């Protein structure tokens, strides 16, 4: 029987988390931080992952938009990555 939750390689999970956050926030306004992350992704990707793996990454305060509080794009990416790696 095959495992329905295969173990993901760290970098593969990182790319899946990036694609997820981009898809979830594709309709955000032009001044949202997701567009900064997408524009600078080639330069940020390795540096950000290295920071997370080294234990140096720190979450930023949540942003309040209307009645909702949301994570920054980078924080959402990191949280999704952790969730992908923790899946059973």
N, CA, C and O atoms as a Maestro MAE file, in Angstrom:
{
 s_m_m2io_version
 :::
 2.0.0
}

f_m_ct {
 s_m_title
 :::
 protein
 m_atom[352] {
  # First column is atom index #
  i_m_mmod_type
  r_m_x_coord
  r_m_y_coord
  r_m_z_coord
  i_m_residue_number
  s_m_chain_name
  s_m_pdb_residue_name
  s_m_pdb_atom_name
  i_m_atomic_number
  :::
  1 25 0.841 -1.169 0.000 1 A "UNK " " N  " 7
  2 3 0.000 0.000 0.000 1 A "UNK " " CA " 6
  3 2 0.893 1.242 0.000 1 A "UNK " " C  " 6
  4 15 1.865 1.312 0.752 1 A "UNK " " O  " 8
  5 25 0.563 2.210 -0.837 2 A "UNK " " N  " 7
  6 3 1.368 3.423 -0.904 2 A "UNK " " CA " 6
  7 2 0.924 4.410 0.159 2 A "UNK " " C  " 6
  8 15 -0.237 4.441 0.567 2 A "UNK " " O  " 8
  9 25 1.872 5.207 0.591 3 A "UNK " " N  " 7
  10 3 1.605 6.208 1.618 3 A "UNK " " CA " 6
  11 2 0.877 7.396 0.982 3 A "UNK " " C  " 6
  12 15 1.415 7.993 0.050 3 A "UNK " " O  " 8
  13 25 -0.328 7.765 1.449 4 A "UNK " " N  " 7
  14 3 -1.043 8.898 0.859 4 A "UNK " " CA " 6
  15 2 -0.376 10.230 1.189 4 A "UNK " " C  " 6
  16 15 -0.670 11.239 0.549 4 A "UNK " " O  " 8
  17 25 0.513 10.248 2.173 5 A "UNK " " N  " 7
  18 3 1.246 11.450 2.552 5 A "UNK " " CA " 6
  19 2 2.741 11.177 2.397 5 A "UNK " " C  " 6
  20 15 3.410 10.863 3.381 5 A "UNK " " O  " 8
  21 25 3.272 11.289 1.189 6 A "UNK " " N  " 7
  22 3 4.689 10.993 1.004 6 A "UNK " " CA " 6
  23 2 5.556 12.033 1.723 6 A "UNK " " C  " 6
  24 15 5.158 13.185 1.893 6 A "UNK " " O  " 8
  25 25 6.722 11.608 2.131 7 A "UNK " " N  " 7
  26 3 7.661 12.518 2.774 7 A "UNK " " CA " 6
  27 2 8.210 13.459 1.706 7 A "UNK " " C  " 6
  28 15 8.723 13.016 0.678 7 A "UNK " " O  " 8
  29 25 8.097 14.747 1.956 8 A "UNK " " N  " 7
  30 3 8.541 15.741 0.992 8 A "UNK " " CA " 6
  31 2 9.975 16.166 1.289 8 A "UNK " " C  " 6
  32 15 10.375 16.289 2.447 8 A "UNK " " O  " 8
  33 25 10.729 16.385 0.236 9 A "UNK " " N  " 7
  34 3 12.053 16.952 0.370 9 A "UNK " " CA " 6
  35 2 11.891 18.403 0.809 9 A "UNK " " C  " 6
  36 15 10.928 19.058 0.410 9 A "UNK " " O  " 8
  37 25 12.799 18.913 1.611 10 A "UNK " " N  " 7
  38 3 12.682 20.267 2.154 10 A "UNK " " CA " 6
  39 2 12.465 21.319 1.068 10 A "UNK " " C  " 6
  40 15 11.594 22.179 1.197 10 A "UNK " " O  " 8
  41 25 13.256 21.248 0.004 11 A "UNK " " N  " 7
  42 3 13.162 22.263 -1.046 11 A "UNK " " CA " 6
  43 2 11.897 22.086 -1.887 11 A "UNK " " C  " 6
  44 15 11.337 23.068 -2.374 11 A "UNK " " O  " 8
  45 25 11.451 20.860 -2.059 12 A "UNK " " N  " 7
  46 3 10.207 20.634 -2.792 12 A "UNK " " CA " 6
  47 2 9.023 21.197 -2.002 12 A "UNK " " C  " 6
  48 15 8.138 21.836 -2.571 12 A "UNK " " O  " 8
  49 25 9.014 20.958 -0.708 13 A "UNK " " N  " 7
  50 3 7.963 21.519 0.144 13 A "UNK " " CA " 6
  51 2 8.024 23.046 0.133 13 A "UNK " " C  " 6
  52 15 6.987 23.709 0.172 13 A "UNK " " O  " 8
  53 25 9.232 23.607 0.079 14 A "UNK " " N  " 7
  54 3 9.413 25.063 0.021 14 A "UNK " " CA " 6
  55 2 8.774 25.618 -1.251 14 A "UNK " " C  " 6
  56 15 8.082 26.635 -1.206 14 A "UNK " " O  " 8
  57 25 9.002 24.959 -2.374 15 A "UNK " " N  " 7
  58 3 8.419 25.411 -3.637 15 A "UNK " " CA " 6
  59 2 6.895 25.260 -3.630 15 A "UNK " " C  " 6
  60 15 6.185 26.129 -4.137 15 A "UNK " " O  " 8
  61 25 6.393 24.166 -3.060 16 A "UNK " " N  " 7
  62 3 4.945 23.980 -2.958 16 A "UNK " " CA " 6
  63 2 4.307 25.054 -2.078 16 A "UNK " " C  " 6
  64 15 3.223 25.548 -2.388 16 A "UNK " " O  " 8
  65 25 4.973 25.413 -0.990 17 A "UNK " " N  " 7
  66 3 4.460 26.458 -0.101 17 A "UNK " " CA " 6
  67 2 4.444 27.803 -0.823 17 A "UNK " " C  " 6
  68 15 3.501 28.580 -0.671 17 A "UNK " " O  " 8
  69 25 5.483 28.079 -1.605 18 A "UNK " " N  " 7
  70 3 5.533 29.325 -2.374 18 A "UNK " " CA " 6
  71 2 4.390 29.377 -3.392 18 A "UNK " " C  " 6
  72 15 3.709 30.395 -3.514 18 A "UNK " " O  " 8
  73 25 4.187 28.293 -4.108 19 A "UNK " " N  " 7
  74 3 3.100 28.250 -5.095 19 A "UNK " " CA " 6
  75 2 1.745 28.412 -4.413 19 A "UNK " " C  " 6
  76 15 0.854 29.068 -4.953 19 A "UNK " " O  " 8
  77 25 1.582 27.819 -3.231 20 A "UNK " " N  " 7
  78 3 0.328 27.937 -2.493 20 A "UNK " " CA " 6
  79 2 0.053 29.375 -2.091 20 A "UNK " " C  " 6
  80 15 -1.051 29.877 -2.301 20 A "UNK " " O  " 8
  81 25 1.056 30.050 -1.509 21 A "UNK " " N  " 7
  82 3 0.837 31.425 -1.055 21 A "UNK " " CA " 6
  83 2 0.591 32.351 -2.243 21 A "UNK " " C  " 6
  84 15 -0.201 33.288 -2.138 21 A "UNK " " O  " 8
  85 25 1.249 32.106 -3.363 22 A "UNK " " N  " 7
  86 3 1.014 32.920 -4.564 22 A "UNK " " CA " 6
  87 2 -0.411 32.719 -5.080 22 A "UNK " " C  " 6
  88 15 -1.078 33.680 -5.465 22 A "UNK " " O  " 8
  89 25 -0.870 31.477 -5.086 23 A "UNK " " N  " 7
  90 3 -2.221 31.184 -5.566 23 A "UNK " " CA " 6
  91 2 -3.273 31.778 -4.640 23 A "UNK " " C  " 6
  92 15 -4.268 32.332 -5.107 23 A "UNK " " O  " 8
  93 25 -3.062 31.666 -3.337 24 A "UNK " " N  " 7
  94 3 -4.037 32.170 -2.365 24 A "UNK " " CA " 6
  95 2 -4.145 33.693 -2.373 24 A "UNK " " C  " 6
  96 15 -5.193 34.251 -2.049 24 A "UNK " " O  " 8
  97 25 -3.049 34.359 -2.748 25 A "UNK " " N  " 7
  98 3 -3.028 35.823 -2.678 25 A "UNK " " CA " 6
  99 2 -2.952 36.486 -4.049 25 A "UNK " " C  " 6
  100 15 -2.549 37.644 -4.157 25 A "UNK " " O  " 8
  101 25 -3.332 35.767 -5.082 26 A "UNK " " N  " 7
  102 3 -3.215 36.318 -6.439 26 A "UNK " " CA " 6
  103 2 -4.137 37.509 -6.685 26 A "UNK " " C  " 6
  104 15 -3.891 38.288 -7.605 26 A "UNK " " O  " 8
  105 25 -5.179 37.667 -5.897 27 A "UNK " " N  " 7
  106 3 -6.105 38.786 -6.091 27 A "UNK " " CA " 6
  107 2 -5.874 39.913 -5.082 27 A "UNK " " C  " 6
  108 15 -6.690 40.829 -4.981 27 A "UNK " " O  " 8
  109 25 -4.784 39.852 -4.346 28 A "UNK " " N  " 7
  110 3 -4.491 40.920 -3.383 28 A "UNK " " CA " 6
  111 2 -4.141 42.203 -4.131 28 A "UNK " " C  " 6
  112 15 -3.686 42.140 -5.274 28 A "UNK " " O  " 8
  113 25 -4.343 43.359 -3.513 29 A "UNK " " N  " 7
  114 3 -4.072 44.627 -4.199 29 A "UNK " " CA " 6
  115 2 -2.593 44.802 -4.537 29 A "UNK " " C  " 6
  116 15 -1.729 44.099 -4.013 29 A "UNK " " O  " 8
  117 25 -2.328 45.752 -5.420 30 A "UNK " " N  " 7
  118 3 -0.980 45.958 -5.946 30 A "UNK " " CA " 6
  119 2 0.051 46.313 -4.877 30 A "UNK " " C  " 6
  120 15 1.240 46.052 -5.063 30 A "UNK " " O  " 8
  121 25 -0.378 46.900 -3.772 31 A "UNK " " N  " 7
  122 3 0.588 47.285 -2.744 31 A "UNK " " CA " 6
  123 2 0.752 46.224 -1.652 31 A "UNK " " C  " 6
  124 15 1.404 46.486 -0.642 31 A "UNK " " O  " 8
  125 25 0.181 45.042 -1.833 32 A "UNK " " N  " 7
  126 3 0.310 43.958 -0.852 32 A "UNK " " CA " 6
  127 2 1.719 43.361 -0.914 32 A "UNK " " C  " 6
  128 15 2.370 43.386 -1.958 32 A "UNK " " O  " 8
  129 25 2.171 42.831 0.210 33 A "UNK " " N  " 7
  130 3 3.536 42.311 0.293 33 A "UNK " " CA " 6
  131 2 3.776 41.053 -0.544 33 A "UNK " " C  " 6
  132 15 4.928 40.692 -0.783 33 A "UNK " " O  " 8
  133 25 2.729 40.390 -0.986 34 A "UNK " " N  " 7
  134 3 2.904 39.199 -1.832 34 A "UNK " " CA " 6
  135 2 3.607 39.545 -3.131 34 A "UNK " " C  " 6
  136 15 4.379 38.742 -3.653 34 A "UNK " " O  " 8
  137 25 3.350 40.725 -3.652 35 A "UNK " " N  " 7
  138 3 3.971 41.120 -4.920 35 A "UNK " " CA " 6
  139 2 5.451 41.401 -4.737 35 A "UNK " " C  " 6
  140 15 6.243 41.149 -5.646 35 A "UNK " " O  " 8
  141 25 5.833 41.910 -3.598 36 A "UNK " " N  " 7
  142 3 7.256 42.087 -3.294 36 A "UNK " " CA " 6
  143 2 7.935 40.723 -3.210 36 A "UNK " " C  " 6
  144 15 9.019 40.524 -3.760 36 A "UNK " " O  " 8
  145 25 7.290 39.793 -2.520 37 A "UNK " " N  " 7
  146 3 7.846 38.446 -2.400 37 A "UNK " " CA " 6
  147 2 7.983 37.793 -3.768 37 A "UNK " " C  " 6
  148 15 9.016 37.192 -4.062 37 A "UNK " " O  " 8
  149 25 6.964 37.901 -4.602 38 A "UNK " " N  " 7
  150 3 7.023 37.276 -5.926 38 A "UNK " " CA " 6
  151 2 8.106 37.905 -6.798 38 A "UNK " " C  " 6
  152 15 8.829 37.198 -7.500 38 A "UNK " " O  " 8
  153 25 8.220 39.240 -6.755 39 A "UNK " " N  " 7
  154 3 9.201 39.929 -7.589 39 A "UNK " " CA " 6
  155 2 10.625 39.563 -7.187 39 A "UNK " " C  " 6
  156 15 11.491 39.386 -8.043 39 A "UNK " " O  " 8
  157 25 10.865 39.449 -5.879 40 A "UNK " " N  " 7
  158 3 12.209 39.186 -5.377 40 A "UNK " " CA " 6
  159 2 12.451 37.711 -5.054 40 A "UNK " " C  " 6
  160 15 13.470 37.383 -4.445 40 A "UNK " " O  " 8
  161 25 11.546 36.821 -5.444 41 A "UNK " " N  " 7
  162 3 11.659 35.407 -5.092 41 A "UNK " " CA " 6
  163 2 12.992 34.781 -5.493 41 A "UNK " " C  " 6
  164 15 13.571 34.055 -4.684 41 A "UNK " " O  " 8
  165 25 13.510 35.022 -6.698 42 A "UNK " " N  " 7
  166 3 14.793 34.379 -7.030 42 A "UNK " " CA " 6
  167 2 15.913 34.736 -6.048 42 A "UNK " " C  " 6
  168 15 16.763 33.896 -5.748 42 A "UNK " " O  " 8
  169 25 15.919 35.959 -5.553 43 A "UNK " " N  " 7
  170 3 16.960 36.373 -4.616 43 A "UNK " " CA " 6
  171 2 16.617 35.987 -3.177 43 A "UNK " " C  " 6
  172 15 17.515 35.676 -2.395 43 A "UNK " " O  " 8
  173 25 15.343 36.002 -2.821 44 A "UNK " " N  " 7
  174 3 14.922 35.742 -1.447 44 A "UNK " " CA " 6
  175 2 14.822 34.262 -1.092 44 A "UNK " " C  " 6
  176 15 15.038 33.888 0.061 44 A "UNK " " O  " 8
  177 25 14.505 33.437 -2.045 45 A "UNK " " N  " 7
  178 3 14.170 32.044 -1.778 45 A "UNK " " CA " 6
  179 2 15.226 31.313 -0.949 45 A "UNK " " C  " 6
  180 15 14.925 30.810 0.133 45 A "UNK " " O  " 8
  181 25 16.438 31.253 -1.442 46 A "UNK " " N  " 7
  182 3 17.502 30.508 -0.745 46 A "UNK " " CA " 6
  183 2 17.848 31.147 0.596 46 A "UNK " " C  " 6
  184 15 18.054 30.452 1.591 46 A "UNK " " O  " 8
  185 25 17.911 32.477 0.610 47 A "UNK " " N  " 7
  186 3 18.276 33.189 1.835 47 A "UNK " " CA " 6
  187 2 17.222 32.984 2.923 47 A "UNK " " C  " 6
  188 15 17.553 32.779 4.090 47 A "UNK " " O  " 8
  189 25 15.952 33.042 2.527 48 A "UNK " " N  " 7
  190 3 14.863 32.866 3.481 48 A "UNK " " CA " 6
  191 2 14.823 31.439 4.008 48 A "UNK " " C  " 6
  192 15 14.649 31.227 5.209 48 A "UNK " " O  " 8
  193 25 14.980 30.463 3.126 49 A "UNK " " N  " 7
  194 3 14.994 29.063 3.567 49 A "UNK " " CA " 6
  195 2 16.178 28.801 4.486 49 A "UNK " " C  " 6
  196 15 16.036 28.097 5.485 49 A "UNK " " O  " 8
  197 25 17.337 29.352 4.167 50 A "UNK " " N  " 7
  198 3 18.509 29.172 5.026 50 A "UNK " " CA " 6
  199 2 18.264 29.772 6.404 50 A "UNK " " C  " 6
  200 15 18.678 29.205 7.415 50 A "UNK " " O  " 8
  201 25 17.598 30.906 6.445 51 A "UNK " " N  " 7
  202 3 17.279 31.548 7.720 51 A "UNK " " CA " 6
  203 2 16.335 30.679 8.549 51 A "UNK " " C  " 6
  204 15 16.507 30.551 9.762 51 A "UNK " " O  " 8
  205 25 15.344 30.085 7.896 52 A "UNK " " N  " 7
  206 3 14.393 29.211 8.592 52 A "UNK " " CA " 6
  207 2 15.106 27.966 9.112 52 A "UNK " " C  " 6
  208 15 14.915 27.578 10.264 52 A "UNK " " O  " 8
  209 25 15.921 27.343 8.274 53 A "UNK " " N  " 7
  210 3 16.620 26.121 8.669 53 A "UNK " " CA " 6
  211 2 17.634 26.370 9.782 53 A "UNK " " C  " 6
  212 15 17.882 25.493 10.610 53 A "UNK " " O  " 8
  213 25 18.215 27.564 9.799 54 A "UNK " " N  " 7
  214 3 19.190 27.901 10.833 54 A "UNK " " CA " 6
  215 2 18.523 28.283 12.155 54 A "UNK " " C  " 6
  216 15 19.195 28.399 13.180 54 A "UNK " " O  " 8
  217 25 17.205 28.479 12.131 55 A "UNK " " N  " 7
  218 3 16.493 28.859 13.334 55 A "UNK " " CA " 6
  219 2 16.537 30.352 13.614 55 A "UNK " " C  " 6
  220 15 16.249 30.787 14.729 55 A "UNK " " O  " 8
  221 25 16.897 31.138 12.605 56 A "UNK " " N  " 7
  222 3 17.011 32.585 12.777 56 A "UNK " " CA " 6
  223 2 15.784 33.353 12.323 56 A "UNK " " C  " 6
  224 15 15.696 34.557 12.560 56 A "UNK " " O  " 8
  225 25 14.840 32.695 11.683 57 A "UNK " " N  " 7
  226 3 13.669 33.395 11.158 57 A "UNK " " CA " 6
  227 2 12.734 33.766 12.300 57 A "UNK " " C  " 6
  228 15 12.481 32.959 13.195 57 A "UNK " " O  " 8
  229 25 12.228 34.979 12.262 58 A "UNK " " N  " 7
  230 3 11.266 35.446 13.265 58 A "UNK " " CA " 6
  231 2 10.011 35.922 12.563 58 A "UNK " " C  " 6
  232 15 10.074 36.634 11.561 58 A "UNK " " O  " 8
  233 25 8.888 35.527 13.093 59 A "UNK " " N  " 7
  234 3 7.603 35.943 12.536 59 A "UNK " " CA " 6
  235 2 7.398 37.426 12.817 59 A "UNK " " C  " 6
  236 15 7.845 37.949 13.838 59 A "UNK " " O  " 8
  237 25 6.717 38.087 11.896 60 A "UNK " " N  " 7
  238 3 6.382 39.496 12.102 60 A "UNK " " CA " 6
  239 2 4.972 39.587 12.679 60 A "UNK " " C  " 6
  240 15 4.211 38.623 12.599 60 A "UNK " " O  " 8
  241 25 4.617 40.721 13.251 61 A "UNK " " N  " 7
  242 3 3.256 40.864 13.783 61 A "UNK " " CA " 6
  243 2 2.226 40.712 12.660 61 A "UNK " " C  " 6
  244 15 2.480 41.075 11.512 61 A "UNK " " O  " 8
  245 25 1.072 40.173 13.014 62 A "UNK " " N  " 7
  246 3 0.009 40.028 12.024 62 A "UNK " " CA " 6
  247 2 -0.501 41.414 11.633 62 A "UNK " " C  " 6
  248 15 -0.458 42.351 12.429 62 A "UNK " " O  " 8
  249 25 -0.984 41.528 10.398 63 A "UNK " " N  " 7
  250 3 -1.520 42.789 9.894 63 A "UNK " " CA " 6
  251 2 -3.037 42.743 10.006 63 A "UNK " " C  " 6
  252 15 -3.667 41.751 9.640 63 A "UNK " " O  " 8
  253 25 -3.610 43.817 10.510 64 A "UNK " " N  " 7
  254 3 -5.058 43.896 10.622 64 A "UNK " " CA " 6
  255 2 -5.593 44.596 9.376 64 A "UNK " " C  " 6
  256 15 -5.240 45.738 9.082 64 A "UNK " " O  " 8
  257 25 -6.457 43.876 8.650 65 A "UNK " " N  " 7
  258 3 -7.081 44.407 7.446 65 A "UNK " " CA " 6
  259 2 -8.590 44.302 7.652 65 A "UNK " " C  " 6
  260 15 -9.157 43.210 7.619 65 A "UNK " " O  " 8
  261 25 -9.226 45.443 7.864 66 A "UNK " " N  " 7
  262 3 -10.654 45.427 8.167 66 A "UNK " " CA " 6
  263 2 -10.882 44.720 9.492 66 A "UNK " " C  " 6
  264 15 -10.353 45.138 10.521 66 A "UNK " " O  " 8
  265 25 -11.668 43.652 9.469 67 A "UNK " " N  " 7
  266 3 -11.940 42.868 10.679 67 A "UNK " " CA " 6
  267 2 -11.066 41.627 10.783 67 A "UNK " " C  " 6
  268 15 -11.232 40.823 11.700 67 A "UNK " " O  " 8
  269 25 -10.136 41.468 9.847 68 A "UNK " " N  " 7
  270 3 -9.328 40.262 9.793 68 A "UNK " " CA " 6
  271 2 -7.863 40.569 10.097 68 A "UNK " " C  " 6
  272 15 -7.365 41.649 9.778 68 A "UNK " " O  " 8
  273 25 -7.197 39.627 10.704 69 A "UNK " " N  " 7
  274 3 -5.757 39.694 10.914 69 A "UNK " " CA " 6
  275 2 -5.118 38.653 10.006 69 A "UNK " " C  " 6
  276 15 -5.540 37.496 9.989 69 A "UNK " " O  " 8
  277 25 -4.103 39.062 9.252 70 A "UNK " " N  " 7
  278 3 -3.453 38.123 8.332 70 A "UNK " " CA " 6
  279 2 -1.946 38.130 8.556 70 A "UNK " " C  " 6
  280 15 -1.366 39.128 8.984 70 A "UNK " " O  " 8
  281 25 -1.331 36.995 8.257 71 A "UNK " " N  " 7
  282 3 0.124 36.889 8.318 71 A "UNK " " CA " 6
  283 2 0.719 37.603 7.114 71 A "UNK " " C  " 6
  284 15 0.056 37.761 6.088 71 A "UNK " " O  " 8
  285 25 1.961 38.029 7.239 72 A "UNK " " N  " 7
  286 3 2.664 38.567 6.078 72 A "UNK " " CA " 6
  287 2 2.844 37.425 5.073 72 A "UNK " " C  " 6
  288 15 2.698 36.255 5.426 72 A "UNK " " O  " 8
  289 25 3.158 37.764 3.841 73 A "UNK " " N  " 7
  290 3 3.342 36.738 2.813 73 A "UNK " " CA " 6
  291 2 4.474 35.785 3.187 73 A "UNK " " C  " 6
  292 15 4.357 34.573 3.003 73 A "UNK " " O  " 8
  293 25 5.575 36.335 3.712 74 A "UNK " " N  " 7
  294 3 6.701 35.478 4.107 74 A "UNK " " CA " 6
  295 2 6.316 34.563 5.258 74 A "UNK " " C  " 6
  296 15 6.672 33.385 5.261 74 A "UNK " " O  " 8
  297 25 5.595 35.092 6.230 75 A "UNK " " N  " 7
  298 3 5.177 34.272 7.360 75 A "UNK " " CA " 6
  299 2 4.213 33.180 6.915 75 A "UNK " " C  " 6
  300 15 4.303 32.044 7.381 75 A "UNK " " O  " 8
  301 25 3.293 33.517 6.017 76 A "UNK " " N  " 7
  302 3 2.350 32.518 5.500 76 A "UNK " " CA " 6
  303 2 3.098 31.417 4.753 76 A "UNK " " C  " 6
  304 15 2.746 30.241 4.852 76 A "UNK " " O  " 8
  305 25 4.123 31.800 4.013 77 A "UNK " " N  " 7
  306 3 4.954 30.832 3.295 77 A "UNK " " CA " 6
  307 2 5.629 29.880 4.280 77 A "UNK " " C  " 6
  308 15 5.595 28.664 4.092 77 A "UNK " " O  " 8
  309 25 6.235 30.424 5.319 78 A "UNK " " N  " 7
  310 3 6.929 29.600 6.318 78 A "UNK " " CA " 6
  311 2 5.947 28.691 7.047 78 A "UNK " " C  " 6
  312 15 6.236 27.514 7.264 78 A "UNK " " O  " 8
  313 25 4.798 29.223 7.424 79 A "UNK " " N  " 7
  314 3 3.796 28.403 8.118 79 A "UNK " " CA " 6
  315 2 3.288 27.264 7.237 79 A "UNK " " C  " 6
  316 15 3.109 26.145 7.717 79 A "UNK " " O  " 8
  317 25 3.057 27.536 5.966 80 A "UNK " " N  " 7
  318 3 2.604 26.485 5.040 80 A "UNK " " CA " 6
  319 2 3.695 25.437 4.862 80 A "UNK " " C  " 6
  320 15 3.405 24.242 4.809 80 A "UNK " " O  " 8
  321 25 4.940 25.873 4.770 81 A "UNK " " N  " 7
  322 3 6.065 24.946 4.621 81 A "UNK " " CA " 6
  323 2 6.142 24.002 5.822 81 A "UNK " " C  " 6
  324 15 6.310 22.793 5.662 81 A "UNK " " O  " 8
  325 25 6.017 24.562 7.020 82 A "UNK " " N  " 7
  326 3 6.034 23.735 8.221 82 A "UNK " " CA " 6
  327 2 4.856 22.761 8.213 82 A "UNK " " C  " 6
  328 15 5.017 21.594 8.571 82 A "UNK " " O  " 8
  329 25 3.684 23.227 7.811 83 A "UNK " " N  " 7
  330 3 2.513 22.353 7.762 83 A "UNK " " CA " 6
  331 2 2.720 21.215 6.768 83 A "UNK " " C  " 6
  332 15 2.333 20.079 7.041 83 A "UNK " " O  " 8
  333 25 3.325 21.508 5.624 84 A "UNK " " N  " 7
  334 3 3.593 20.453 4.633 84 A "UNK " " CA " 6
  335 2 4.555 19.409 5.182 84 A "UNK " " C  " 6
  336 15 4.393 18.213 4.938 84 A "UNK " " O  " 8
  337 25 5.547 19.862 5.918 85 A "UNK " " N  " 7
  338 3 6.534 18.918 6.473 85 A "UNK " " CA " 6
  339 2 5.988 18.131 7.647 85 A "UNK " " C  " 6
  340 15 6.465 17.032 7.932 85 A "UNK " " O  " 8
  341 25 4.997 18.677 8.330 86 A "UNK " " N  " 7
  342 3 4.423 18.003 9.506 86 A "UNK " " CA " 6
  343 2 3.262 17.088 9.167 86 A "UNK " " C  " 6
  344 15 2.777 16.366 10.038 86 A "UNK " " O  " 8
  345 25 2.804 17.100 7.915 87 A "UNK " " N  " 7
  346 3 1.683 16.251 7.532 87 A "UNK " " CA " 6
  347 2 2.032 14.796 7.845 87 A "UNK " " C  " 6
  348 15 3.178 14.375 7.685 87 A "UNK " " O  " 8
  349 25 1.036 14.036 8.292 88 A "UNK " " N  " 7
  350 3 1.323 12.639 8.669 88 A "UNK " " CA " 6
  351 2 1.834 11.815 7.499 88 A "UNK " " C  " 6
  352 15 2.117 10.627 7.657 88 A "UNK " " O  " 8
  :::
 }
 m_bond[351] {
  # First column is bond index #
  i_m_from
  i_m_to
  i_m_order
  :::
  1 1 2 1
  2 2 3 1
  3 3 4 2
  4 3 5 1
  5 5 6 1
  6 6 7 1
  7 7 8 2
  8 7 9 1
  9 9 10 1
  10 10 11 1
  11 11 12 2
  12 11 13 1
  13 13 14 1
  14 14 15 1
  15 15 16 2
  16 15 17 1
  17 17 18 1
  18 18 19 1
  19 19 20 2
  20 19 21 1
  21 21 22 1
  22 22 23 1
  23 23 24 2
  24 23 25 1
  25 25 26 1
  26 26 27 1
  27 27 28 2
  28 27 29 1
  29 29 30 1
  30 30 31 1
  31 31 32 2
  32 31 33 1
  33 33 34 1
  34 34 35 1
  35 35 36 2
  36 35 37 1
  37 37 38 1
  38 38 39 1
  39 39 40 2
  40 39 41 1
  41 41 42 1
  42 42 43 1
  43 43 44 2
  44 43 45 1
  45 45 46 1
  46 46 47 1
  47 47 48 2
  48 47 49 1
  49 49 50 1
  50 50 51 1
  51 51 52 2
  52 51 53 1
  53 53 54 1
  54 54 55 1
  55 55 56 2
  56 55 57 1
  57 57 58 1
  58 58 59 1
  59 59 60 2
  60 59 61 1
  61 61 62 1
  62 62 63 1
  63 63 64 2
  64 63 65 1
  65 65 66 1
  66 66 67 1
  67 67 68 2
  68 67 69 1
  69 69 70 1
  70 70 71 1
  71 71 72 2
  72 71 73 1
  73 73 74 1
  74 74 75 1
  75 75 76 2
  76 75 77 1
  77 77 78 1
  78 78 79 1
  79 79 80 2
  80 79 81 1
  81 81 82 1
  82 82 83 1
  83 83 84 2
  84 83 85 1
  85 85 86 1
  86 86 87 1
  87 87 88 2
  88 87 89 1
  89 89 90 1
  90 90 91 1
  91 91 92 2
  92 91 93 1
  93 93 94 1
  94 94 95 1
  95 95 96 2
  96 95 97 1
  97 97 98 1
  98 98 99 1
  99 99 100 2
  100 99 101 1
  101 101 102 1
  102 102 103 1
  103 103 104 2
  104 103 105 1
  105 105 106 1
  106 106 107 1
  107 107 108 2
  108 107 109 1
  109 109 110 1
  110 110 111 1
  111 111 112 2
  112 111 113 1
  113 113 114 1
  114 114 115 1
  115 115 116 2
  116 115 117 1
  117 117 118 1
  118 118 119 1
  119 119 120 2
  120 119 121 1
  121 121 122 1
  122 122 123 1
  123 123 124 2
  124 123 125 1
  125 125 126 1
  126 126 127 1
  127 127 128 2
  128 127 129 1
  129 129 130 1
  130 130 131 1
  131 131 132 2
  132 131 133 1
  133 133 134 1
  134 134 135 1
  135 135 136 2
  136 135 137 1
  137 137 138 1
  138 138 139 1
  139 139 140 2
  140 139 141 1
  141 141 142 1
  142 142 143 1
  143 143 144 2
  144 143 145 1
  145 145 146 1
  146 146 147 1
  147 147 148 2
  148 147 149 1
  149 149 150 1
  150 150 151 1
  151 151 152 2
  152 151 153 1
  153 153 154 1
  154 154 155 1
  155 155 156 2
  156 155 157 1
  157 157 158 1
  158 158 159 1
  159 159 160 2
  160 159 161 1
  161 161 162 1
  162 162 163 1
  163 163 164 2
  164 163 165 1
  165 165 166 1
  166 166 167 1
  167 167 168 2
  168 167 169 1
  169 169 170 1
  170 170 171 1
  171 171 172 2
  172 171 173 1
  173 173 174 1
  174 174 175 1
  175 175 176 2
  176 175 177 1
  177 177 178 1
  178 178 179 1
  179 179 180 2
  180 179 181 1
  181 181 182 1
  182 182 183 1
  183 183 184 2
  184 183 185 1
  185 185 186 1
  186 186 187 1
  187 187 188 2
  188 187 189 1
  189 189 190 1
  190 190 191 1
  191 191 192 2
  192 191 193 1
  193 193 194 1
  194 194 195 1
  195 195 196 2
  196 195 197 1
  197 197 198 1
  198 198 199 1
  199 199 200 2
  200 199 201 1
  201 201 202 1
  202 202 203 1
  203 203 204 2
  204 203 205 1
  205 205 206 1
  206 206 207 1
  207 207 208 2
  208 207 209 1
  209 209 210 1
  210 210 211 1
  211 211 212 2
  212 211 213 1
  213 213 214 1
  214 214 215 1
  215 215 216 2
  216 215 217 1
  217 217 218 1
  218 218 219 1
  219 219 220 2
  220 219 221 1
  221 221 222 1
  222 222 223 1
  223 223 224 2
  224 223 225 1
  225 225 226 1
  226 226 227 1
  227 227 228 2
  228 227 229 1
  229 229 230 1
  230 230 231 1
  231 231 232 2
  232 231 233 1
  233 233 234 1
  234 234 235 1
  235 235 236 2
  236 235 237 1
  237 237 238 1
  238 238 239 1
  239 239 240 2
  240 239 241 1
  241 241 242 1
  242 242 243 1
  243 243 244 2
  244 243 245 1
  245 245 246 1
  246 246 247 1
  247 247 248 2
  248 247 249 1
  249 249 250 1
  250 250 251 1
  251 251 252 2
  252 251 253 1
  253 253 254 1
  254 254 255 1
  255 255 256 2
  256 255 257 1
  257 257 258 1
  258 258 259 1
  259 259 260 2
  260 259 261 1
  261 261 262 1
  262 262 263 1
  263 263 264 2
  264 263 265 1
  265 265 266 1
  266 266 267 1
  267 267 268 2
  268 267 269 1
  269 269 270 1
  270 270 271 1
  271 271 272 2
  272 271 273 1
  273 273 274 1
  274 274 275 1
  275 275 276 2
  276 275 277 1
  277 277 278 1
  278 278 279 1
  279 279 280 2
  280 279 281 1
  281 281 282 1
  282 282 283 1
  283 283 284 2
  284 283 285 1
  285 285 286 1
  286 286 287 1
  287 287 288 2
  288 287 289 1
  289 289 290 1
  290 290 291 1
  291 291 292 2
  292 291 293 1
  293 293 294 1
  294 294 295 1
  295 295 296 2
  296 295 297 1
  297 297 298 1
  298 298 299 1
  299 299 300 2
  300 299 301 1
  301 301 302 1
  302 302 303 1
  303 303 304 2
  304 303 305 1
  305 305 306 1
  306 306 307 1
  307 307 308 2
  308 307 309 1
  309 309 310 1
  310 310 311 1
  311 311 312 2
  312 311 313 1
  313 313 314 1
  314 314 315 1
  315 315 316 2
  316 315 317 1
  317 317 318 1
  318 318 319 1
  319 319 320 2
  320 319 321 1
  321 321 322 1
  322 322 323 1
  323 323 324 2
  324 323 325 1
  325 325 326 1
  326 326 327 1
  327 327 328 2
  328 327 329 1
  329 329 330 1
  330 330 331 1
  331 331 332 2
  332 331 333 1
  333 333 334 1
  334 334 335 1
  335 335 336 2
  336 335 337 1
  337 337 338 1
  338 338 339 1
  339 339 340 2
  340 339 341 1
  341 341 342 1
  342 342 343 1
  343 343 344 2
  344 343 345 1
  345 345 346 1
  346 346 347 1
  347 347 348 2
  348 347 349 1
  349 349 350 1
  350 350 351 1
  351 351 352 2
  :::
 }
}
